[in-house]
């Protein structure tokens, strides 16, 4: 739903596959006690889906949680990516390494949702509409940037206890398994090798002093774009987002061909 306007624009030039992340939206995890919700596990699931659909290698674009899965996919299986686009983030390990009281207040949800089960599930489940409304209103650059139809759909999905649980599991994995995987990559000197576009809203990520500097430690072939918007880049600036992804994907293909 979040990528709908971007996907419509891209469909004229590309085959677009926009799955829910495991446990989010209408998707389901059938073995929740065994499933780790790590970005490695989620990425492996997406590679399996793409392989069955016959679309590997691919151009991958992700925002926020999806971007964390996307860069993990690029590190785990670089042979399956033409290009990578990440929006609205810096790597998980870097978020945790620069944490201070001010940043922690802004990223309160990282630590609330990661609390042991079922504490955050019960809190969020008591008034999910308020949580979604607060998140959208405080992270967008202007009131009404995300329309009522989208807001209503997000609220409806978050009324499902299974979706709330999946979101909490996602953040629990971030502070444990995912951070450990990032640290292992840094220690091993592993880098993202495919052409990588990093985009963000200039009203967001203000807690990061040097976004390009952070990503240069993770990827070899980088491009950076800041858009006039808040956190939800693809919903606040769908036309510009689609153009960026299209140009990056086509440029990456041409670069691969000439190489």
C-alpha positions, 0 to 999 in steps of 0.5 A: 500500500505504501508503494502503490503510487510509485509502483504504478509509475514504475510498471510502464518500464519494469516488472514490479513486485511489492510484497508485504514483509513477513507478518505485516499487512496481509502476510502471515508467518506460519511458524511464529515461535521459530521464525527469527524475524531477522533481516537475514531470514526475511531477505531469504524469504524474499529471495525464495519468492523472487526465485519462484517467480523467475525474477533473479537478479533484481533491482531492490528498493526498500524504505525503513524496515524494508530498506534494512532487509534490502541492504542485508540482502545485498550483503548476504547474496550480492549475486542476486542484485543489479542495484540497491535503493535504500530510503530513510535509514542508516544501517542498524549498527550505526543507529545504535552506535550514535545513540544518545538521550536526545536520539533515544527520545526520537527513536523511542519505538525502537526500544518500546517494540523490542521489549519482551513479549507481550508487553509492547503488544498489549500496549499498542493493541490497546489503541492501535489507531492512536499509535498509527496516527501519532506516528504518521503525523509526527514523521511527515513533513506536513499535515495530510501528507499521507491521505485518509485512505492510506491512513485508514488501511494502516490503522485497520491492519494494525488492529490485527494482533498478529501484525502488531506482534510481527512489528515487535518481533521485527524490532526485537530482532533488530537490536539483537540478531541484526545488530550482530550481523552488521557487526560481523560484516564490519569486522570481516570488511564486507561491503555492498558491491552493487550500485547503491542509491541512498535517499532520505527526506530532508526533514528526517534523519536529522540525528545523523550528522553525515549520512553519506559518510556513514554509508561510505563505510558500507558500500563501494558504489554510492549515490545520494539524494535528499528530497524535500519531505519527511520520513515517508519518502515514497508516499510524500514524494511518489513521483520523484521517488519513482524517477529516482528508482527508475534512473538508478536501475537503468543506470546500474544496468548500463554500468554493468553492461559497459563493465 
